[in-house]
Amino acid sequence: MTQQFFLKGLSRPVFETEFVSIFLDQSLKLLLLVWKRQITLAERKEGFLKGLELTRQHRLTAWLIDDLQLSIITPEEKEWVLTQFQEEASQTTIQKLAVVTPDFYPSLVANTEFTEKGKQGYQAKGIIQHEVFIDYSSALSWLLAPTEEAPDA
C-alpha cells in the first residue's frame, strides 16, 4: 500500500500546520503524523504533543510517523524524544509506533543507535513496540498485525 493510496482513504487532516499534518483512522485506532519539511525541536514538540492529545481523546493504539521529508534529527530532538515524549507516550493507549524513513543509507546508519535506544526506552517504560520502515506498506502491515502478548511466566 503506497502513501498516496493510504492517504486517499483518510479525509482531511484533523490538525495541520505548515510543517505537519495529522490524520486519524478511528476504525483502525490509528494516528498518521506526516512531517511536511525539515522541522525544529519546537515543531516536533508541537506535532507530537498534539498527537498525544488526540490519542488520549480517541484511545488510539497505533501511530504511523512519516519522516520521509526529514533529513536530520538533532541531538536535542533525540534527547526530548527519548525522555519526555517516551514518558508521556507510555502513559497513553499507544501499543505500536512505526516510523517511515527515507531509504537513504547515511540517514539509516546515523539513526540506528537512536532507533535502538528508542526501542529500549519504550519497552522499559511500558508496552509500546517501536519499529522503523522504509515504506508505508511494511509499516502498515506491522502496525495492523495483532499485538503479541507476553507469555505467562
C-alpha positions in Angstrom: 0.0 0.0 0.0 1.5 3.3 -1.0 1.4 6.5 0.9 -0.9 8.1 -1.7 -3.3 5.2 -1.6 -3.4 5.2 2.2 -3.8 8.9 2.5 -6.7 8.9 0.0 -8.6 6.6 2.5 -8.3 9.3 5.1 -10.3 12.5 5.0 -8.7 15.8 5.6 -6.2 16.2 8.5 -7.7 16.7 12.0 -4.7 19.0 12.7 -2.5 20.9 10.2 0.2 23.5 10.2 2.8 24.5 7.6 5.1 21.7 8.9 2.8 18.8 10.0 -0.5 17.1 9.1 -2.2 14.7 11.5 -4.8 12.2 10.3 -6.9 9.8 12.2 -8.4 6.5 11.2 -10.7 5.7 14.1 -11.7 2.3 12.7 -8.1 1.2 12.9 -7.4 3.2 16.0 -4.5 4.8 14.0 -2.9 8.2 14.0 -0.8 9.2 11.0 1.6 12.1 11.6 3.2 13.5 8.4 6.1 15.9 8.6 5.9 18.2 5.5 9.5 19.5 5.7 12.6 19.6 8.0 11.4 20.6 11.4 12.8 22.2 14.6 12.6 20.9 18.1 9.7 23.2 18.9 7.8 22.0 15.9 8.4 18.3 16.8 7.1 19.0 20.2 4.0 20.7 18.9 3.2 17.9 16.5 3.9 15.0 18.9 2.1 16.7 21.8 -1.0 17.3 19.6 -0.7 13.6 18.6 -0.7 12.6 22.2 -3.8 14.8 22.9 -5.7 13.1 20.0 -4.5 9.7 21.2 -6.0 10.3 24.6 -9.2 11.7 23.2 -9.8 8.8 20.8 -8.0 6.0 22.6 -5.7 5.3 19.7 -3.4 2.3 19.8 -1.2 2.8 16.7 1.0 5.6 15.4 2.5 5.9 12.0 5.1 8.7 11.7 6.1 9.8 8.2 9.7 11.1 8.4 10.2 11.0 4.7 10.8 14.8 4.4 13.3 14.8 7.3 17.0 14.6 6.7 18.3 15.1 10.2 17.1 14.8 13.8 19.1 17.0 16.1 20.7 15.8 19.4 18.2 18.0 21.2 15.3 16.4 19.4 16.7 12.9 20.1 17.0 13.7 23.8 13.5 15.1 24.0 12.0 12.0 22.2 14.0 9.6 24.4 12.9 11.2 27.6 9.9 13.4 27.8 8.0 12.1 24.8 8.6 8.5 25.7 7.4 9.1 29.2 4.2 10.8 28.1 3.5 8.3 25.3 3.9 5.4 27.7 1.0 6.7 29.7 -1.4 6.5 26.8 -3.2 3.7 24.9 -0.4 3.5 22.2 0.7 -0.1 21.7 2.7 0.3 18.4 4.6 3.1 16.9 6.0 2.8 13.3 8.3 5.4 11.6 8.7 5.5 7.9 12.1 7.0 6.9 13.8 7.7 3.6 15.7 4.8 2.1 18.9 6.7 2.3 21.8 4.7 3.7 23.6 7.6 5.6 20.3 8.5 7.3 19.6 4.9 8.2 23.1 4.4 9.6 23.1 7.7 11.5 19.8 6.8 13.2 20.4 3.2 14.1 21.7 3.9 17.6 18.8 6.4 18.2 16.3 3.8 17.0 17.7 1.1 19.3 17.7 3.5 22.3 14.1 4.3 21.4 13.0 0.7 21.3 14.7 0.0 24.7 13.2 3.1 26.2 9.6 2.3 25.1 9.9 -1.3 26.3 11.4 -0.1 29.7 8.5 2.3 30.2 5.6 0.2 29.1 4.1 -1.8 26.3 4.9 0.3 23.2 6.5 -1.6 20.4 8.6 0.6 18.1 9.9 -0.2 14.6 11.3 1.7 11.6 10.5 1.1 8.0 11.4 2.5 4.6 7.8 2.1 3.1 4.2 2.5 4.1 3.2 -1.0 3.1 5.6 -2.7 5.5 4.8 -0.2 8.3 1.1 -0.7 8.0 1.3 -4.5 7.8 3.3 -4.5 11.1 1.0 -1.9 12.7 -2.2 -3.7 11.9 -1.0 -7.2 12.8 -2.2 -8.4 16.2 0.0 -7.3 19.1 1.8 -10.3 20.6 1.0 -10.8 24.2 3.8 -11.5 26.6 3.9 -15.2 27.6 2.8 -16.1 31.1 5.7 -16.7 33.5 
